[in-house]
Amino acid sequence: MRYLPIFLILFLILFFGDRMWAQCNGTLGDPIKKETFESGTSTFGSSLPNGVTNYSYVTGSPEDGQYTIAKTISGLNGGWIQSTANHTPNDPSGYMMVVNASNSPGIFYQTTITDLCPNTTYEFSAWIINILRNPGIKPNVKFTIENNGVDILTAPFETEDIPENTGWIRYARTFTTPPNLGIITLKMTNQNPGGGGNDLAIDDITFSACGPSLIPSIEGNATTLAQICEGSGATFHFKTDITPGVYQNPRYQWQVNTGSGFTDLPNEQMPELTVSIQNAVKGVYQYRMLAGDGNNINSPNCRIAGSPLTLTVNPLPIPLAENSGSVCIGATIQLNASGGTSYVWTGPNQFTSTEKSPAIPNATKLMEGTYTVEVKANGCTQNATTYVEVKDPIVPATNIQTATICEGKSIQLEASGGATYFWQPSAGLSDPGISNPIASPTETTTYIVKISNGACFETKQITVNVNKNATADAGADRKILTGQSINLNGKVSGDDITYYWSPSEYLDDPTKLSPVAKPTEDITYTLHAISNSGCTSAIDEVFIKVYPKVVIPNTFSPNGDNINDTWNIPAAANFPNPIVKITNRYGQLVYQSTGTFKPWDGKMNGKDLPPAVYYYTIYLNEDFKTYSGWVMLMR
């Protein structure tokens, strides 16, 4: 029993298919009327023109007696099949008409059709779907064809109840126009009331002429498609078989479509057509035959059109053949092609391959030459070529393997055996891309050169040893007191050097970097750094200032006997700006000498000071501490 619903659905589909017994069993003409409800970017489309429907338009989910123009049911009434979308093929932006039936039957769609022919068979059709998810009142659409307001159908045509979940169903009916042809009106009404259900969508309402079966064919082709290549020539014989006896006076017209619509071929009015093409231009060409009864052949609304016979002129492929470049003997030749779907290579040394990108290992001189590839696409072929050069191996050479230079000097490097050269590292080279650059390294460097002929390469190397020049640093100038000694702070650098100090006087060892110096007077020592490898030597000097020993007397007697009458500091005379201050025991300044030292005569402001102990501070310069102490003035 669980398969019963599926069986029932299949039965209903077959049942409704049987309701279409009056559809056109022959060939249809181009649509005279095709209502697809347009397309757009918005969720809802525009309302229909006045007079097309008795229902009222809403933007959103329609209630009883209302309709909307929408792309999809999604987001509308929750009781509807949400996945339902418009029916028009290949038009996701298209709209459909969504109808919620009114409580009493009403015209939900009607249209008038003019310029038809009398006594001519036509077919109208429409795609309809019951959009209810669950059982309810079912749509039952009645189609009426009126001529000047009079129904001309010989029997009523209704869809009868359309079940739920049967998808889109095409309903079609043929009819013949009367001799007294007027205005034809197509009307659609829903026979069942609204309320608990009876909701539908309709799309792709089509009205076309109907005639005998047209069966087109291409002589010698099993299908209605033919292909040739761009630039070629061919002759095709097209024909269309027509069901005999349907038209009393059948007439024909062949048409061609080169991309902008079908147009008549002059004087081609027989069931067969011969098309000869020379130097074919790429594109798609369609041929079809129109058929009509008598003068109906001249009216687009009264004739039928056979299925098109298609002739495709395929473009020639645009082939490309290339290789990875010149190769060295023994290397691999890499070919590559593009522009097609299949490839056939031929080349020197009886080479063949059907690969797109074949590789040929172990290259020899016999493999040098032109390689040709036949590129094929859509049955059309074009050739392309590429030339492969096989080069001899490199025999590399350099002018030297090692060399020694002094710091700051240069040497020319030279390599040979190839067409291009590249030296690394590039630091210190005049040009790393030539065969003979000038090298001026600051450190010992090994240069590697890549010697190439465009396909093969080898490397060689040259080491340039750099002997550092001698440098000398005798250190900062120094100051000492007579009798003191000092260590000189000499520094030297360089490769393979010797050094010494001059003069050697007062030095314990002039060949040491830090000899002990004990000069008795100002002196300049020179440090010599000699390069034994012939590179640049260097000297530097250091000056030693020797000051006399500072002796400060602690008594003097300014009594006019010319013996020890002044307080004198002999060493102060060797300093340009000494500062000497003397105060009494209360801290009162009694004497000061600034600049050239003047001995103190025991007076203050020209008056003798009483015998006492006085206190001094002596500043000689920044190299000496400030001396302080006392002195006894006696009378």
Secondary structure, 3 states (H helix, E strand, C coil): CCCHHHHHHHHHHHHHHHCCCCCCCCEECCCCEEECCCECCCCECCCCCCCCCCCEECCCCCCCCEEEEECECCCCCCCECCCCECCCCCCCCECEEEEECCCCCCEEEEEEECCCCCCCEEEEEEEEEECECCCCECCCEEEEEEECCEECCCCCEECCCCCCCCCCEEEEEEEECCCCCCCEEEEEEECCCCCCECEEEEEEEEEEEEECCEEEEECCCCCCEEEEECCCCEEEEEEEEECCCCCCCEEEEEEEECCCCEEECCCCCCCEEEEEECCCCCEEEEEEEEEEEHHHHHCCCCCEECCCEEEEEECCCCCEEEECCCEECCCCEEEEEECCCEEEEEECCCEEECCCCCEECCCCHHHCEEEEEEEEECCEEEEEEEEECEECCCCCEECCCEEEEECCCCEECCEECCCEEEEECCCCECCCCCCCCEECCCCCEEEEEEEECCCCEEEEEEEEEEECCCEEECCCCEEEECCCCEECCCEEECCCEEEEEECCCCECCCCCCCCEECCCCCEEEEEEEEECCCCCCEEEEEEEEEECCCCCCCEECCCCCCCCCCECCHHHHHCCCCEEEEECCCCCEEEEEECCCCCECCEECCEECCCEEEEEEEECCCCCCCEEEEEEECC
